[in-house]
Amino acid sequence: MLPVGIKKKSKVPGVMITQYVEEIPEGKSHPDFTRKPIALTIQEGKFAFFKALVVGDPEPTVTWGRNNGDVSDTSKYVTKYDPATREHLFEASKNSNHII
């Protein structure tokens, strides 16, 4: 059973954050976007690349998804984290008219 999350609005317009702990310890912070990815409609066979910057203490766990679909196929979708820039990256290729 998945934990129940608390939905909060981000400082970034159009972004919702799911927080899985009710109280944030003193000196810590809830996760928030400093840069969110832009939603795109991708044509079949095209490549899509998304970046997001998320801050919080402790370091937030970032997961990616798309409307009406699964992104677990590693031949089509790749997720990465760049510790130098603190960017969370999502690459999608060979899509068939998906909104990501």
C-alpha distances in whole Angstrom, upper triangle without the diagonal:
4,7,9,12,16,18,21,24,26,30,30,30,28,25,22,20,16,16,13,16,18,21,22,25,28,30,26,26,23,23,25,27,30,31,28,29,31,29,32,32,33,36,35,36,36,35,32,32,30,30,28,29,26,27,25,25,23,23,21,18,19,18,20,20,22,23,22,21,19,21,20,23,25,28,28,26,26,25,27,27,31,31,35,34,30,30,27,28,27,29,29,32,33,31,32,32,29,28,26
4,6,9,13,15,18,21,22,26,26,27,24,21,18,16,12,13,10,13,15,18,20,22,26,27,23,22,19,19,21,23,27,27,25,25,27,26,29,30,31,34,33,34,34,32,30,29,27,26,24,25,22,23,22,22,20,20,17,15,16,15,17,17,19,20,20,19,18,19,18,22,23,27,26,24,24,22,24,24,28,28,32,31,27,26,23,25,24,26,26,29,31,29,30,30,27,26,23
4,6,10,12,16,19,20,24,25,25,23,20,17,14,11,10,7,9,11,15,16,19,22,24,20,19,16,17,19,22,25,26,24,25,28,27,30,31,32,35,36,37,36,34,31,30,27,27,24,24,21,21,19,20,18,19,16,14,16,15,18,18,21,22,22,22,20,21,21,24,26,29,28,26,26,23,25,24,28,28,31,30,26,26,23,25,25,28,28,31,33,31,32,32,28,27,25
4,7,10,13,16,18,22,23,23,21,18,15,13,9,9,7,9,10,14,16,19,22,24,20,19,16,16,18,21,24,25,23,25,27,26,29,30,32,35,36,37,36,34,31,30,27,27,24,24,21,21,19,20,19,20,17,16,17,16,18,18,21,21,21,22,21,22,22,26,28,31,30,27,27,25,26,26,29,29,32,31,27,27,24,26,25,28,29,32,34,31,32,32,28,26,24
4,6,9,13,15,18,19,20,18,15,11,9,5,5,5,7,9,12,13,17,20,21,18,16,12,13,15,17,21,22,20,22,24,23,26,28,30,33,34,36,34,32,29,28,25,24,21,21,18,18,16,17,17,17,14,13,14,14,16,17,19,20,21,21,20,21,22,26,27,30,29,26,25,23,24,24,27,27,30,28,24,24,21,24,23,27,27,31,33,30,31,30,27,25,22
4,6,10,12,16,17,18,16,14,10,8,5,5,6,8,7,10,12,16,18,20,17,14,11,12,13,16,20,21,19,22,23,23,27,29,31,34,36,37,35,33,30,29,25,24,21,21,17,17,16,17,17,17,15,15,16,16,18,19,21,21,23,23,23,24,25,28,29,33,31,28,28,25,26,25,27,27,30,28,25,24,22,25,25,28,29,32,34,32,33,32,28,25,23
4,7,10,13,14,14,13,10,7,6,5,6,9,11,11,13,14,18,20,21,18,15,11,11,12,14,17,19,17,19,20,20,24,26,28,32,33,35,33,31,28,26,23,22,19,19,16,17,16,18,18,18,15,15,15,15,17,17,19,19,20,22,22,22,24,27,29,32,29,26,26,24,25,24,27,27,29,27,24,23,21,23,23,26,27,30,32,30,31,29,25,23,21
4,6,10,11,12,11,9,6,5,6,7,11,12,11,13,13,17,19,19,16,13,10,10,9,12,15,16,15,18,19,20,24,26,29,32,34,35,33,31,28,26,22,21,18,17,14,15,14,16,17,17,14,16,15,16,18,18,20,20,23,24,24,24,26,29,30,33,31,27,27,24,25,24,26,26,28,25,22,22,20,23,23,26,27,31,33,31,32,30,27,23,21
4,7,8,8,8,6,5,6,9,11,14,15,15,16,16,19,21,21,18,14,11,11,9,10,13,14,13,16,17,18,21,24,27,31,33,34,32,30,26,24,21,20,16,16,14,14,14,17,19,18,16,17,16,17,18,18,19,19,22,24,24,24,26,30,30,33,30,27,27,24,25,24,25,26,27,24,22,21,20,22,22,26,27,30,32,30,31,29,25,22,20
4,5,7,8,5,6,6,10,11,15,16,16,17,16,19,20,19,16,13,10,9,6,7,9,11,10,13,15,16,20,23,26,29,32,33,30,28,24,22,18,17,13,12,10,11,12,15,17,16,14,15,14,16,16,18,19,20,23,24,24,23,26,29,29,32,29,26,25,22,22,21,22,22,24,21,18,17,17,19,20,23,25,28,31,29,30,28,25,21,19
4,6,9,8,9,10,13,14,18,19,19,19,17,20,20,19,17,13,12,10,7,7,8,10,10,14,15,18,21,25,27,31,33,34,31,29,25,23,19,17,14,13,11,12,13,16,18,17,16,18,17,19,19,21,22,22,26,27,27,26,29,31,31,34,31,28,27,24,24,22,23,23,24,20,18,18,18,20,22,25,27,30,33,31,32,30,27,23,21
4,6,6,9,10,14,16,20,21,21,22,20,23,24,22,20,16,14,12,8,6,7,7,7,11,12,14,18,21,23,27,30,31,28,26,22,20,16,14,12,11,11,12,14,18,20,18,16,18,16,17,17,18,19,20,23,24,25,24,27,29,29,31,28,25,24,22,22,21,21,22,23,19,17,16,16,18,19,22,23,27,30,27,29,27,24,20,18
4,6,9,11,15,17,21,23,23,24,23,26,26,25,23,19,17,15,11,10,11,10,9,12,12,13,17,20,23,26,29,30,27,26,22,21,17,16,14,14,14,16,18,21,23,21,19,20,18,19,18,18,19,19,22,24,25,24,27,30,30,32,29,26,26,24,24,23,24,25,26,22,21,19,19,20,20,23,24,27,30,27,28,25,23,19,17
4,7,10,13,16,20,22,22,24,23,26,28,27,24,20,17,15,12,11,13,12,9,11,10,11,14,17,20,24,26,28,26,24,20,20,16,16,14,15,15,17,19,22,23,22,19,19,17,17,16,16,15,15,19,20,22,21,25,27,28,30,26,24,24,22,23,23,24,26,27,23,21,19,18,19,19,21,22,25,27,24,25,22,20,16,15
4,7,10,13,16,19,19,21,20,23,25,24,21,17,14,12,9,8,11,10,8,10,11,11,15,18,21,24,27,28,26,24,20,19,15,14,12,12,12,14,15,19,20,18,15,16,13,14,13,14,14,15,18,19,20,20,22,25,26,28,25,22,22,20,21,20,22,23,24,21,19,17,16,17,17,20,21,24,27,24,25,23,20,16,14
4,7,10,13,15,16,18,17,21,23,22,19,16,12,10,9,9,13,13,11,13,14,14,18,20,23,27,28,30,28,26,22,21,17,17,14,14,12,14,15,18,18,17,14,14,13,13,13,14,15,15,18,19,20,19,22,25,26,28,26,23,23,20,21,21,23,24,26,23,20,18,17,18,18,22,22,26,28,25,26,24,21,18,16
4,6,10,12,13,15,14,18,20,19,16,13,9,7,7,9,12,13,11,14,16,16,20,23,25,28,30,31,29,27,23,21,18,17,13,13,10,12,11,14,15,14,11,11,10,11,13,14,16,17,19,20,20,19,21,24,25,28,26,22,22,19,20,19,21,22,24,21,18,17,15,18,18,21,23,26,29,26,28,26,23,20,17
4,7,9,11,13,13,17,19,20,16,13,10,9,10,12,16,16,15,17,19,19,22,25,26,30,31,32,30,28,25,23,20,19,16,16,13,14,13,15,15,14,11,11,11,11,13,14,16,17,19,19,19,19,20,24,25,28,26,23,22,19,21,20,22,23,25,23,20,19,17,19,19,23,24,27,30,27,29,27,24,21,19
4,6,8,10,10,13,16,17,13,11,7,8,10,13,16,18,17,19,22,22,26,28,30,33,34,35,33,31,28,26,22,21,18,17,13,13,11,12,12,13,10,10,12,13,16,17,20,21,23,23,22,22,22,26,27,30,28,25,24,21,22,20,23,23,25,24,20,20,18,21,21,25,26,30,32,30,32,31,27,25,22
4,7,9,10,13,16,17,14,13,10,11,13,16,20,21,20,22,25,25,28,30,32,35,36,37,35,33,30,28,25,23,20,19,16,16,13,14,13,13,11,11,13,14,17,18,21,22,24,23,22,22,22,26,27,30,29,26,25,22,23,22,24,24,27,26,22,22,20,23,23,26,28,31,34,32,33,33,29,27,24
4,6,7,10,13,15,12,11,9,11,14,18,21,23,22,25,27,28,31,34,35,39,39,40,39,36,33,31,27,26,22,21,17,16,13,13,12,14,12,13,16,17,20,22,25,26,27,27,26,26,26,30,30,34,32,29,28,25,25,24,26,25,28,27,23,24,22,25,26,29,31,35,37,35,37,36,32,30,27
4,7,10,13,15,13,12,10,13,16,19,22,24,24,26,29,29,33,35,37,41,42,43,41,39,35,33,30,28,25,23,19,18,15,15,14,17,15,16,19,20,23,24,27,28,29,29,28,29,29,33,33,37,35,32,31,28,28,27,29,28,31,29,26,26,25,28,29,32,34,37,40,38,39,38,34,32,29
4,6,9,12,10,10,9,13,16,19,22,25,25,27,30,31,35,37,39,43,44,45,43,40,37,34,31,29,25,23,19,17,14,13,13,16,15,17,20,22,25,26,29,30,32,32,31,31,31,35,35,39,37,34,33,29,29,27,29,27,30,29,25,26,25,29,30,34,35,39,42,40,42,40,37,34,31
4,7,8,6,6,7,10,13,17,19,22,23,26,29,30,34,36,38,42,43,43,41,38,35,32,29,26,23,20,17,14,11,9,10,13,13,15,18,21,24,26,29,30,32,32,31,30,31,34,34,38,36,33,31,27,27,24,26,24,26,25,22,24,23,27,28,32,34,38,41,39,41,40,36,34,31
4,6,6,8,10,13,16,20,21,25,25,28,32,33,37,40,41,45,46,46,44,41,37,35,31,29,25,22,19,16,12,10,10,14,14,17,20,23,26,29,32,34,36,35,34,33,33,36,36,40,39,35,33,29,28,26,27,25,27,26,23,25,25,28,30,34,36,40,43,42,44,43,39,37,34
4,5,8,11,14,17,20,21,25,26,30,33,35,38,41,43,46,48,48,46,42,39,36,33,30,26,23,20,16,13,10,12,15,16,20,22,26,29,31,34,36,38,38,37,35,36,39,38,42,41,37,35,31,30,27,28,25,27,26,23,26,26,30,32,36,38,42,45,44,46,45,41,39,36
4,7,11,13,15,19,19,23,24,28,31,33,37,40,41,45,46,46,44,41,37,34,31,27,24,21,18,14,11,8,10,13,15,19,21,25,28,30,33,35,38,37,36,34,35,38,37,41,39,36,33,30,28,25,25,22,24,23,21,23,24,28,30,34,37,40,44,42,45,44,40,38,35
4,7,10,12,16,17,20,21,25,28,30,33,36,38,41,43,43,40,37,34,31,27,24,21,18,14,11,7,5,7,10,11,15,17,21,24,27,30,32,34,34,32,31,31,34,34,37,36,32,30,26,25,22,22,20,22,21,18,20,21,24,27,31,33,37,40,39,41,40,37,34,31
4,6,9,12,14,17,18,21,24,26,30,33,35,38,40,40,38,35,31,28,25,22,18,15,12,9,5,5,7,9,10,13,15,19,21,24,27,29,31,31,30,28,29,32,32,35,34,30,28,24,23,20,21,19,21,20,17,18,19,22,24,28,31,34,38,36,38,37,34,31,28
4,7,10,13,15,16,19,22,24,27,30,32,36,37,37,35,32,29,26,22,20,16,14,10,8,5,7,8,9,8,11,13,16,18,21,23,25,28,27,27,25,26,30,29,33,31,27,26,22,22,19,21,19,22,20,17,17,17,21,22,26,28,32,35,33,35,34,31,28,25
4,7,10,12,12,15,19,20,24,27,28,32,34,34,31,28,25,22,19,16,12,10,7,5,4,7,8,8,6,9,10,13,15,18,20,22,25,25,24,22,23,27,26,29,28,24,22,19,18,16,17,17,19,17,13,14,13,17,19,22,25,28,31,30,32,31,27,25,21
4,7,9,10,13,16,18,21,25,26,30,32,32,30,27,23,21,17,14,10,9,6,5,6,10,12,10,9,11,11,13,15,17,19,21,24,24,24,22,24,27,27,29,27,24,22,19,18,16,17,17,19,16,13,13,13,16,18,21,24,27,30,28,31,29,26,23,20
4,5,6,9,12,15,18,22,23,27,29,29,27,24,20,17,14,11,7,6,4,6,9,13,14,12,10,12,10,13,14,16,18,20,23,23,23,21,23,26,25,27,25,22,20,17,17,15,16,16,17,14,12,11,11,13,15,19,21,25,28,26,28,27,23,20,17
4,7,10,13,16,19,23,24,28,30,30,27,24,21,18,14,11,8,5,6,7,10,14,16,13,13,15,13,16,16,19,20,22,26,26,25,23,25,28,27,29,27,23,22,19,18,15,15,15,16,12,11,10,12,14,16,20,22,26,29,27,30,28,25,22,19
4,7,9,13,16,19,21,24,27,27,23,21,17,14,11,8,5,5,7,10,13,17,18,15,14,15,13,15,14,17,18,20,23,23,23,21,23,25,25,26,24,21,19,17,16,14,14,16,16,12,11,9,10,12,14,17,19,22,25,24,26,25,22,19,16
4,7,9,13,16,18,22,24,24,21,19,15,13,9,7,5,7,8,11,14,18,19,16,14,15,12,13,12,13,14,16,20,20,20,18,21,23,22,24,21,18,17,15,15,15,15,17,18,14,13,10,10,11,12,15,16,20,23,21,23,21,18,15,13
4,7,9,13,14,18,20,20,17,15,11,9,6,6,5,9,11,14,17,21,22,18,16,16,12,12,10,11,12,14,18,17,18,16,19,20,20,21,18,15,15,13,14,14,15,18,19,15,14,11,10,9,9,12,13,16,19,17,20,18,15,12,10
4,6,10,12,16,18,19,16,14,11,10,7,9,9,12,14,18,21,24,25,22,20,19,16,15,13,13,12,13,17,17,18,17,20,21,21,22,19,17,17,16,17,18,19,21,22,18,18,14,13,12,12,13,14,16,19,17,18,16,14,10,9
4,7,10,13,16,17,15,14,10,11,9,11,12,15,17,20,23,26,27,24,21,20,16,15,12,11,9,10,14,14,16,15,19,20,20,21,17,16,17,16,18,19,21,24,25,21,20,17,15,14,12,13,13,15,17,14,15,13,10,7,6
4,6,10,13,14,11,11,8,10,9,13,14,18,20,23,26,30,30,27,24,23,19,17,14,13,10,11,14,14,16,15,19,19,20,20,16,15,17,17,19,21,22,25,26,23,22,19,17,15,13,12,11,13,14,12,12,10,8,6,6
4,7,10,12,10,11,9,12,12,16,18,21,23,27,29,33,33,30,27,25,22,19,16,14,11,10,13,14,16,15,19,19,20,19,16,15,18,19,21,23,25,28,29,26,26,22,20,17,15,14,12,12,13,10,10,6,6,5,7
4,7,8,6,8,7,10,12,16,18,22,24,28,31,34,34,30,28,26,22,20,16,14,11,12,14,14,15,14,18,17,18,17,13,13,16,17,20,23,24,28,29,26,26,22,20,17,14,12,9,9,9,7,7,5,6,6,8
4,6,6,9,10,13,15,19,22,26,28,31,34,37,37,34,31,29,25,23,19,17,14,15,16,15,17,16,19,18,19,17,14,15,18,20,23,25,27,31,31,29,29,25,23,20,17,14,11,10,9,7,6,5,7,9,11
4,6,9,11,14,17,21,24,27,29,33,36,39,38,35,32,30,26,23,20,18,15,16,16,15,16,16,18,16,17,15,12,14,17,20,23,26,28,31,32,30,30,26,24,21,17,14,11,9,6,5,4,6,8,11,13
4,7,10,13,16,20,23,27,29,33,36,38,38,34,32,29,26,23,20,19,17,18,18,17,17,16,18,15,16,13,11,13,16,19,21,24,26,30,30,29,29,25,23,19,16,13,10,7,4,6,7,9,11,14,14
4,7,10,13,17,20,24,26,30,33,36,36,32,30,28,24,22,19,18,16,17,18,17,18,16,18,16,16,14,11,12,15,17,19,22,23,27,28,26,26,22,21,17,14,11,8,6,6,7,9,9,10,12,13
4,7,10,14,17,21,23,27,30,33,32,29,27,25,21,19,16,16,15,17,19,17,17,14,17,15,14,13,10,10,12,14,16,19,20,23,24,22,22,19,17,13,11,7,6,4,7,8,11,11,11,12,12
4,7,10,14,17,20,23,26,29,29,26,24,22,18,16,13,13,12,15,17,15,16,13,16,15,14,14,10,10,11,12,14,16,17,21,22,20,20,16,14,11,8,6,5,6,9,9,12,11,10,10,9
4,7,10,14,17,20,23,26,26,23,21,19,16,15,12,13,13,16,19,17,17,14,16,16,15,15,12,10,10,10,11,13,14,18,18,16,16,12,11,7,6,5,6,9,12,12,15,15,13,13,10
4,7,10,13,17,20,23,23,20,18,16,13,12,10,11,12,15,18,17,16,13,16,17,16,17,14,11,11,10,10,12,13,16,17,14,14,10,8,6,5,6,9,12,15,14,17,16,14,12,9
4,7,10,13,17,20,20,17,15,15,11,12,11,13,14,17,20,19,19,16,18,19,18,19,17,14,12,10,10,10,10,13,14,11,10,6,6,5,7,9,12,15,19,18,21,20,17,16,12
4,6,10,13,17,17,14,12,12,9,11,10,13,15,17,21,20,19,17,19,20,19,21,19,16,14,11,11,10,11,13,14,10,9,6,5,7,9,12,15,18,21,20,23,22,19,17,13
4,7,10,14,14,11,10,12,10,12,13,16,18,21,24,23,22,20,21,23,22,24,22,19,17,14,12,10,10,11,12,9,7,5,6,9,12,15,18,22,25,24,27,26,23,20,17
4,7,10,11,8,7,9,8,11,12,16,18,21,24,23,22,20,21,24,23,25,24,20,18,14,13,11,12,12,14,11,8,8,8,11,14,17,20,24,27,26,28,27,24,21,18
4,7,9,7,7,10,10,14,16,19,22,24,27,26,25,23,24,27,26,29,27,23,21,17,16,13,13,12,14,12,9,10,11,14,17,21,24,27,31,29,32,31,28,25,22
4,6,5,6,10,11,15,17,20,23,26,28,28,26,24,25,28,27,31,29,25,23,19,18,15,16,14,16,15,12,13,13,17,20,23,26,30,33,32,34,33,30,27,24
3,5,7,11,13,17,20,23,26,29,31,30,29,27,27,30,29,32,31,27,25,21,20,17,17,15,17,17,13,16,16,20,22,26,29,32,36,35,37,37,33,31,27
4,6,9,12,16,19,22,26,28,30,29,27,25,25,29,27,31,30,26,24,20,19,16,17,15,17,17,14,16,16,19,22,25,28,32,35,34,37,36,33,31,27
4,7,9,13,16,20,23,26,28,27,25,23,23,26,24,28,27,23,20,17,15,12,13,11,14,14,10,12,12,16,18,22,24,28,31,31,33,33,30,28,24
4,6,10,13,16,19,22,24,23,21,20,20,23,22,26,24,21,19,15,14,12,14,13,16,15,11,12,11,14,16,20,22,26,29,28,31,30,27,24,21
4,7,10,13,17,20,22,20,18,16,16,19,19,22,21,18,16,12,12,11,14,13,17,16,12,12,10,13,14,17,20,23,26,25,28,28,24,23,19
4,7,10,14,17,19,17,16,13,14,17,17,20,18,15,13,10,10,9,13,13,16,15,12,10,7,10,11,14,16,20,23,22,24,24,21,19,15
4,7,11,14,15,14,12,10,11,14,14,17,16,12,11,9,10,11,15,16,19,18,15,13,9,10,9,13,14,18,20,19,21,21,18,16,13
4,7,11,13,11,10,7,9,12,13,15,13,10,10,8,11,12,15,18,20,18,16,13,9,9,7,10,11,15,17,15,18,17,14,13,9
4,7,9,8,7,6,9,12,13,15,13,10,11,11,14,16,19,21,24,22,19,16,13,12,9,11,11,14,16,13,15,15,11,10,7
4,6,6,7,7,11,12,14,16,13,11,13,13,16,18,21,24,26,24,22,19,15,14,11,12,10,13,14,11,12,11,8,6,4
4,6,8,10,13,15,17,19,15,14,17,17,20,22,25,28,30,27,25,22,19,18,15,15,13,16,16,13,13,11,7,6,6
4,7,10,13,14,17,18,15,15,18,19,22,24,27,30,32,30,28,25,22,20,17,17,15,17,16,13,12,11,8,8,9
4,7,9,11,14,15,12,12,15,16,19,22,25,28,31,29,27,23,20,18,15,15,13,14,14,11,11,12,8,9,9
4,6,8,11,12,10,10,12,13,17,20,23,26,29,27,25,22,18,17,13,14,12,14,14,12,13,14,11,12,10
4,6,8,10,8,6,9,10,13,16,20,22,25,24,22,19,15,13,10,10,9,11,12,11,13,14,11,12,10
4,6,9,8,7,9,10,13,16,20,22,25,24,22,20,16,15,12,12,11,13,14,13,16,17,15,16,13
4,5,6,6,8,11,14,18,21,24,27,26,24,21,18,16,13,12,10,11,11,11,14,16,14,16,14
4,5,5,6,9,12,15,18,21,24,23,22,19,16,14,11,10,9,10,12,13,16,18,16,18,16
4,6,8,11,14,18,20,24,26,25,24,22,19,16,13,10,9,8,9,11,14,17,16,18,16
4,7,10,14,17,20,23,25,24,23,20,17,14,11,8,6,5,6,8,11,13,12,14,13
4,7,10,14,17,20,22,21,20,17,13,11,7,6,5,7,9,9,13,15,12,14,11
4,7,10,13,16,18,18,17,14,11,8,6,5,7,9,12,13,16,18,16,16,13
4,7,10,13,16,15,13,11,7,6,5,6,9,12,15,15,19,20,17,17,13
4,7,10,12,12,10,8,6,5,6,8,12,15,18,19,22,23,20,20,16
4,6,9,9,7,6,5,6,9,11,15,18,22,22,25,26,23,22,18
4,5,6,5,5,7,8,11,13,17,20,23,24,28,28,25,24,21
4,6,5,7,9,11,15,17,21,23,27,28,31,31,29,27,24
4,6,8,11,13,16,18,22,25,28,29,33,33,30,29,25
4,5,9,11,14,17,20,23,27,27,31,30,28,26,23
4,7,10,13,16,20,23,27,27,30,29,27,25,21
4,6,10,13,16,19,23,23,26,26,23,21,18
4,7,10,14,17,21,20,23,23,20,19,15
4,7,10,13,17,17,20,20,18,17,13
4,7,10,14,13,17,17,14,14,10
4,7,10,11,14,15,13,13,10
4,7,7,11,12,10,11,9
4,5,9,11,11,12,11
4,7,9,10,13,13
4,6,6,9,10
4,6,9,11
4,7,9
4,6
4
